[in-house]
Amino acid sequence: MSNVSKLPTAATSYYTVSKSGRYSDVVLVTPSDGMKPIKTRLYRFTDRDAAIQHGKDTAAKVHRPFKLRGVTG
């Protein structure tokens, strides 16, 4: 196999919390080249602090970064 080429690396997804009406959503964001990022809502909370804590816990469990307002935490 002398003609193996290096494959492109996968986009680094991250978790964040976004406001949706009166709820706070834990969102998985996957950056996409040349397009808008893909946002997948995973959980919905009425309490923003609970959403942030759950997002941080989930991100740590799956070894992904957690970002809130551009700050990784």
N, C-alpha and C positions, 0 to 999 in steps of 0.2 A: 504494500500500500504506500507507494512513494508519492502518490498524487493527492494526499489528504490536505485539504485547505482548512484554514481556521474559520470556524463559524462565528457569526456575529453574536455578541452577548445579548442576553435578554434584558429588556428594560427593567430598571429597578422600580418596583412598585413601593408605595408607602401608604400608611394609614393616616387619616386626619379626621377632624370633626367639623361638620358644616351645619349651618342653621337652615332649617326648612320649616317655615311657618313658626309654630310654637314649639317645635321639636328640634332636637339636636341629633344628627345622624353620624354614625361611625362609617366612614367611606374609605374604600380601597381605591387609590388613584394609580393608574398605570400610564406613564408618559408614552406618547406616540409621536414618532418623527413626522413632521409636516402636517399634523392634524391635532385636533383638540385632544387632551388627555381623556382616557376612558375612566369614568367614575362609577363605581359599583357600591350602592348603599348596602351595608351589611346588617346594621342594627339601628334601631330608633329609640331614643330616650326622651323623656320629658324634662329631665334634669341634665343640664350641660356638664356639670362636674362629674356626674356618673358616666356620661358618654366619653369624656376625656380619659377617665380612669380605665374604662373598659377598652378604649382604643389603645392606650399604652400597654395594657396587659396583653391584648391580642397581638400587638406588634412584637412584643418581646417573645411571646410564645412561638411565633413563626419566623423570628429573626429578620424582621423588616423594620425600617425606620418609622418613627411616628413624628409627624410635622404638624405644628400648629402655628399659623400665621408666618410661615416661612422659616420657623425655628425648629430644628430637630431636637426632640427631647425624649 
